[in-house]
């Protein structure tokens, strides 16, 4: 029998049908991509000058210190050649097996075939060798500004992560196995997921992290009982119904960030910070911010402060018939709360009795992991985008945050959804993460230029509303909670901001975990502990080294601190009053408005 006589394997009817579906879906894919709006090139990557400077610096290093560069090159050549020879020798001996040492562990390569199968093992090891060589090459660059080198290191790593063999169907054993086991059905479902994501975002690829059909706001998330008692064009103010017969005299107004929705603090009953605070005997109000459209182009921080913070404080004082309130600000809302406190100080007003800051940056002298995105080329691109659309669209911010953890928030979910054909998980936290909001153009640029880039507030130079605001003006009793592994608001930077504040009464708590899990950490879970230390004169490292560690949530520690500043016990208050009738049941109407690309 000759090779021409070998019959080609017959395709099953199911596999043929799936292949036809792929053809149809491909046409939908091309149609979705044709509707993609062009994004400013500055938002797609760094200015080409960055790589030009890196190449120049690398060439200068080659001329000045060739031995060092050659050493790394020879090391790379040697590892690659040895790796190739070992594979060839094994094949020559008729052994279809990987080497005894399958290479370093990496959680992307958890499938046993990466270690046990010679094809996949060869690809994995060569990828890791290449990754190390790129990292060494970047580290070799010495005659380069530290900020630019930090950006070079970041974008080089993005390239390395993007070209991981797990991201390609032909070199992903999990995807190949699933396609064979399902007779191509996983590929059809994966392509359906891809097309659906593109169609839902005007041709822009935004990977869905959660099954959106599994959750409904007000039905199985954000279900704490309350009423909207005030509404303007900036926010709805929700008052939550009391669950105790007595409450503290001083109410709380909580300002969540307006980059995402407030219900991160009320995902489900067992981890709801909102429910827990009410159960401790506090009258709690929460600001639910508008999801702005293009008509909010000229809305700035002035409006958030005057028509948001100060308006909410006055409405809460009126409803509760009190002179002062306690305020909480989370992330950017904490930053703006500190701006508000500086303004009130200069106006001679004192409606806020105490301030609590969740993961709040007020000193931006160290841009941390956001350094790659806070340089002029990227911010110029954002400004151009805002000039065109009037807003900073949600997907741009979501993409920026996601690329700080690209393997976890982009490539990993994309592999499962598009290659494996899996339905995104029914995970409430990931659902919330995908439910972003736009930012008004003026406000976004004030924040990025004045605070993040120029650090004017910490320097006492931030001009706003006819005042020069300063971090040192923040002099009310305050408690700041930061999170140990927070990649958005690094805890050491939060701590340094608190050190600069002018208050004589300061409490700083460091929770374990990150930006969300470290805050949404109910006492019942007993999951993450926290650090406390009364000596805030120390450096961040010294503070933590000498801090007391306590297992479990920081919530009770904070509540004990707040109770001392919340007055006597009074009869539980009704929700609203004659001047503040119910406008809608919690969680209100603004929280339901979705942002699209």
TORFI-797767 format. One line per 2 residues: number of its first residue (from 1); their letters; for each residue y, z, x of C-alpha. Coordinates in steps of 0.5 Angstrom, whole numbers, m for minus. Example, Ala and Ser with C-alpha at 12.3 -4.5 7.8 and 13.67 -1.06 7.14 Angstrom:
BEGIN
1	as	m9/16/25; m2/14/27;
This chain:
BEGIN
1	xx	0/0/0; 7/m2/3;
3	xx	13/2/1; 15/m3/m4;
5	xx	9/m1/m8; 11/6/m9;
7	xx	14/7/m16; 20/10/m17;
9	xx	20/17/m20; 21/17/m28;
11	xx	27/20/m30; 26/25/m36;
13	xx	29/23/m43; 33/30/m42;
15	xx	36/28/m35; 38/21/m38;
17	xx	41/24/m43; 45/29/m39;
19	xx	47/23/m34; 50/19/m40;
21	xx	54/25/m42; 57/26/m35;
23	xx	59/19/m35; 63/20/m42;
25	xx	66/27/m39; 68/23/m33;
27	xx	72/19/m37; 75/25/m41;
29	xx	76/28/m34; 80/22/m31;
31	xx	84/22/m38; 86/29/m37;
33	xx	88/28/m29; 93/22/m31;
35	xx	97/27/m35; 98/32/m29;
37	xx	105/33/m28; 108/32/m21;
39	xx	109/39/m18; 114/40/m12;
41	xx	111/38/m6; 114/45/m3;
43	xx	109/49/m7; 103/45/m5;
45	xx	103/48/2; 108/49/8;
47	xx	113/45/11; 110/40/16;
49	xx	115/43/21; 110/49/21;
51	xx	104/45/24; 109/41/28;
53	xx	111/48/31; 104/50/32;
55	xx	102/44/35; 108/44/40;
57	xx	107/51/42; 99/50/43;
59	xx	101/44/47; 105/49/51;
61	xx	100/54/52; 95/49/54;
63	xx	100/47/60; 102/54/62;
65	xx	95/57/61; 90/51/61;
67	xx	84/56/63; 85/60/57;
69	xx	85/54/52; 79/51/56;
71	xx	75/58/55; 75/57/48;
73	xx	74/50/48; 68/51/52;
75	xx	65/56/48; 66/52/42;
77	xx	62/46/45; 57/51/48;
79	xx	55/54/41; 55/47/37;
81	xx	51/44/43; 46/50/43;
83	xx	46/50/35; 44/43/35;
85	xx	39/43/41; 35/49/37;
87	xx	35/45/31; 32/39/34;
89	xx	27/43/38; 24/46/32;
91	xx	24/39/29; 20/36/35;
93	xx	15/41/35; 14/40/27;
95	xx	17/46/25; 21/46/19;
97	xx	24/53/20; 31/56/22;
99	xx	32/60/28; 30/67/29;
101	xx	37/69/29; 40/66/22;
103	xx	47/68/24; 52/73/21;
105	xx	52/75/14; 57/73/9;
107	xx	57/74/2; 58/67/0;
109	xx	51/66/3; 47/71/m1;
111	xx	42/66/m3; 36/67/2;
113	xx	35/59/3; 42/60/7;
115	xx	37/64/12; 30/61/11;
117	xx	31/53/10; 33/49/16;
119	xx	38/45/13; 42/50/10;
121	xx	42/55/15; 44/49/20;
123	xx	50/48/16; 52/55/15;
125	xx	52/57/22; 56/50/24;
127	xx	61/52/19; 61/59/22;
129	xx	62/57/29; 68/52/26;
131	xx	71/57/23; 71/62/29;
133	xx	74/56/33; 80/55/28;
135	xx	81/62/28; 81/62/36;
137	xx	86/56/36; 91/60/32;
139	xx	90/66/36; 92/62/42;
141	xx	98/60/40; 103/65/43;
143	xx	110/62/44; 111/62/36;
145	xx	116/66/32; 111/72/29;
147	xx	113/70/22; 111/63/23;
149	xx	105/65/26; 103/69/20;
151	xx	104/63/16; 100/59/20;
153	xx	94/64/20; 94/64/13;
155	xx	94/57/11; 89/56/17;
157	xx	85/61/13; 86/57/7;
159	xx	83/51/10; 77/54/13;
161	xx	76/57/6; 77/51/2;
163	xx	71/47/7; 66/52/6;
165	xx	59/49/4; 59/53/m2;
167	xx	64/49/m5; 61/42/m5;
169	xx	55/41/m9; 51/37/m4;
171	xx	51/43/1; 50/49/m5;
173	xx	43/51/m6; 45/55/m12;
175	xx	48/49/m15; 42/44/m13;
177	xx	37/49/m16; 40/50/m22;
179	xx	41/42/m23; 34/41/m22;
181	xx	31/47/m26; 36/45/m32;
183	xx	35/37/m32; 42/36/m30;
185	xx	44/40/m36; 48/45/m32;
187	xx	52/39/m29; 54/37/m36;
189	xx	56/44/m38; 60/45/m31;
191	xx	64/38/m32; 65/40/m39;
193	xx	68/47/m37; 72/43/m31;
195	xx	75/38/m37; 77/44/m42;
197	xx	81/47/m36; 84/41/m34;
199	xx	86/39/m42; 88/46/m43;
201	xx	93/46/m37; 96/39/m38;
203	xx	92/36/m32; 93/42/m27;
205	xx	87/46/m25; 87/53/m27;
207	xx	80/56/m27; 79/60/m33;
209	xx	76/67/m30; 74/70/m37;
211	xx	71/68/m44; 78/67/m48;
213	xx	74/67/m54; 71/74/m53;
215	xx	77/77/m54; 83/78/m59;
217	xx	89/82/m58; 89/87/m63;
219	xx	82/87/m65; 78/89/m59;
221	xx	83/90/m54; 90/93/m55;
223	xx	88/97/m61; 92/103/m60;
225	xx	95/105/m66; 103/104/m67;
227	xx	109/100/m70; 114/96/m67;
229	xx	120/100/m68; 125/95/m65;
231	xx	126/88/m63; 131/84/m59;
233	xx	131/77/m56; 128/81/m49;
235	xx	123/85/m52; 119/89/m58;
237	xx	119/97/m57; 113/100/m59;
239	xx	112/107/m61; 105/110/m61;
241	xx	102/114/m67; 101/121/m65;
243	xx	94/124/m64; 96/132/m63;
245	xx	100/136/m68; 105/138/m63;
247	xx	108/134/m58; 113/135/m52;
249	xx	120/135/m53; 122/129/m48;
251	xx	119/122/m50; 117/117/m45;
253	xx	119/110/m45; 114/105/m41;
255	xx	116/99/m38; 111/94/m36;
257	xx	111/88/m31; 114/82/m35;
259	xx	109/77/m30; 103/80/m35;
261	xx	102/83/m41; 103/90/m42;
263	xx	96/91/m45; 93/92/m38;
265	xx	94/99/m40; 91/99/m47;
267	xx	85/94/m46; 80/99/m49;
269	xx	79/106/m52; 76/109/m46;
271	xx	80/106/m40; 87/106/m44;
273	xx	93/110/m41; 97/109/m47;
275	xx	92/113/m51; 91/118/m46;
277	xx	98/119/m45; 99/120/m53;
279	xx	92/125/m53; 96/129/m48;
281	xx	101/131/m53; 107/126/m51;
283	xx	111/121/m56; 110/114/m52;
285	xx	114/108/m53; 112/101/m49;
287	xx	117/95/m48; 113/89/m50;
289	xx	117/83/m46; 118/76/m49;
291	xx	114/71/m46; 121/66/m44;
293	xx	121/59/m45; 126/54/m42;
295	xx	132/57/m47; 132/63/m42;
297	xx	134/59/m36; 140/63/m35;
299	xx	137/70/m37; 138/75/m31;
301	xx	136/82/m28; 143/84/m32;
303	xx	139/82/m39; 133/86/m37;
305	xx	137/92/m35; 142/92/m41;
307	xx	138/89/m47; 132/91/m44;
309	xx	132/98/m41; 138/101/m43;
311	xx	137/98/m50; 130/101/m50;
313	xx	133/108/m48; 138/109/m53;
315	xx	133/107/m59; 128/112/m56;
317	xx	134/117/m56; 136/116/m63;
319	xx	129/116/m66; 127/122/m62;
321	xx	134/125/m63; 134/127/m56;
323	xx	139/127/m50; 134/124/m45;
325	xx	128/121/m44; 122/120/m38;
327	xx	121/113/m36; 115/109/m33;
329	xx	116/103/m29; 110/99/m27;
331	xx	110/94/m21; 117/89/m22;
333	xx	119/94/m28; 119/99/m23;
335	xx	123/96/m18; 128/94/m24;
337	xx	127/101/m26; 130/103/m20;
339	xx	136/98/m20; 137/101/m27;
341	xx	138/108/m24; 142/106/m19;
343	xx	147/103/m24; 147/109/m29;
345	xx	148/114/m23; 155/109/m21;
347	xx	157/109/m28; 156/117/m29;
349	xx	150/117/m34; 144/121/m34;
351	xx	140/119/m40; 133/118/m36;
353	xx	131/125/m34; 125/123/m29;
355	xx	122/117/m27; 115/115/m25;
357	xx	113/109/m21; 107/105/m21;
359	xx	105/101/m15; 113/99/m14;
361	xx	116/96/m8; 124/97/m7;
363	xx	124/96/0; 122/89/2;
365	xx	123/90/10; 115/88/11;
367	xx	113/82/6; 106/83/8;
369	xx	101/79/5; 107/75/1;
371	xx	110/73/8; 107/65/7;
373	xx	110/65/0; 117/68/2;
375	xx	120/63/7; 125/58/5;
377	xx	121/52/4; 117/55/m1;
379	xx	123/59/m5; 127/52/m4;
381	xx	121/49/m8; 121/54/m13;
383	xx	128/53/m14; 128/46/m15;
385	xx	122/47/m20; 127/52/m24;
387	xx	132/47/m24; 128/42/m27;
389	xx	124/47/m32; 129/53/m33;
391	xx	123/58/m32; 118/59/m26;
393	xx	112/58/m30; 106/62/m30;
395	xx	101/58/m27; 105/58/m21;
397	xx	105/65/m20; 98/66/m22;
399	xx	96/61/m17; 100/64/m11;
401	xx	97/71/m13; 90/68/m13;
403	xx	90/64/m6; 91/71/m3;
405	xx	84/72/m5; 82/65/m6;
407	xx	74/66/m5; 74/71/m11;
409	xx	79/68/m15; 79/61/m14;
411	xx	73/58/m11; 67/63/m13;
413	xx	69/63/m20; 70/55/m20;
415	xx	63/55/m17; 60/59/m22;
417	xx	64/55/m28; 64/48/m25;
419	xx	58/47/m21; 53/52/m24;
421	xx	55/51/m31; 56/58/m33;
423	xx	61/61/m38; 66/65/m36;
425	xx	64/72/m37; 67/77/m42;
427	xx	71/81/m38; 77/84/m41;
429	xx	81/85/m34; 80/78/m32;
431	xx	82/76/m39; 88/80/m39;
433	xx	89/77/m31; 89/70/m34;
435	xx	94/72/m40; 100/71/m36;
437	xx	108/70/m38; 113/65/m35;
439	xx	120/68/m32; 127/66/m33;
441	xx	130/62/m28; 136/66/m26;
443	xx	132/72/m26; 126/69/m22;
445	xx	131/67/m16; 135/74/m16;
447	xx	129/77/m15; 126/72/m10;
449	xx	133/71/m6; 136/78/m7;
451	xx	130/83/m6; 124/80/m3;
453	xx	128/75/2; 134/79/3;
455	xx	132/86/2; 139/88/m1;
457	xx	137/93/m5; 134/98/0;
459	xx	140/96/5; 145/98/m1;
461	xx	148/91/m2; 145/88/m8;
463	xx	151/86/m13; 149/86/m20;
465	xx	153/88/m26; 160/89/m23;
467	xx	156/94/m18; 153/94/m11;
469	xx	147/98/m12; 143/102/m7;
471	xx	136/105/m7; 139/111/m4;
473	xx	143/112/m11; 136/114/m14;
475	xx	136/121/m15; 133/123/m21;
477	xx	126/127/m20; 121/122/m19;
479	xx	113/121/m18; 111/114/m15;
481	xx	103/112/m15; 101/107/m10;
483	xx	94/104/m9; 90/104/m2;
485	xx	88/97/m2; 94/94/m6;
487	xx	95/87/m4; 101/86/m8;
489	xx	105/92/m7; 102/95/0;
491	xx	102/103/m1; 106/104/6;
493	xx	112/99/3; 112/103/m3;
495	xx	112/110/1; 118/107/5;
497	xx	122/106/m1; 121/113/m4;
499	xx	123/116/3; 130/112/2;
501	xx	131/114/m5; 136/120/m6;
503	xx	132/124/m10; 131/132/m8;
505	xx	125/132/m12; 119/127/m10;
507	xx	112/126/m11; 108/121/m8;
509	xx	100/120/m10; 96/115/m7;
511	xx	90/112/m11; 84/109/m8;
513	xx	83/102/m10; 88/96/m12;
515	xx	94/94/m16; 90/95/m23;
517	xx	84/99/m22; 88/104/m18;
519	xx	92/105/m24; 87/104/m30;
521	xx	83/110/m27; 81/114/m33;
523	xx	79/121/m31; 72/120/m35;
525	xx	70/115/m30; 71/119/m24;
527	xx	71/113/m20; 77/113/m15;
529	xx	80/119/m12; 87/120/m9;
531	xx	91/123/m4; 97/128/m4;
533	xx	102/131/1; 108/134/0;
535	xx	111/132/6; 115/126/5;
537	xx	118/126/12; 112/123/16;
539	xx	110/116/17; 106/113/12;
541	xx	100/114/17; 101/121/19;
543	xx	102/122/11; 95/120/9;
545	xx	92/123/16; 95/130/13;
547	xx	94/129/6; 89/133/1;
549	xx	84/128/m2; 82/130/m9;
551	xx	76/126/m13; 77/123/m19;
553	xx	83/120/m23; 91/122/m21;
555	xx	92/122/m28; 92/129/m29;
557	xx	96/131/m23; 101/126/m25;
559	xx	101/129/m33; 102/136/m30;
561	xx	108/134/m26; 111/131/m32;
563	xx	110/137/m37; 115/141/m33;
565	xx	120/135/m34; 118/134/m41;
567	xx	121/140/m45; 118/145/m50;
569	xx	113/143/m56; 115/141/m62;
571	xx	112/138/m69; 109/131/m68;
573	xx	114/126/m70; 113/120/m75;
575	xx	113/113/m72; 120/110/m73;
577	xx	126/113/m78; 130/110/m83;
579	xx	134/106/m78; 128/104/m75;
581	xx	123/101/m80; 116/98/m78;
583	xx	117/91/m76; 110/90/m74;
585	xx	104/94/m73; 102/95/m65;
587	xx	101/91/m61; 107/87/m64;
589	xx	108/79/m64; 111/78/m57;
591	xx	105/80/m53; 101/74/m57;
593	xx	105/68/m54; 101/64/m49;
595	xx	104/61/m43; 101/54/m41;
597	x	102/50/m35;
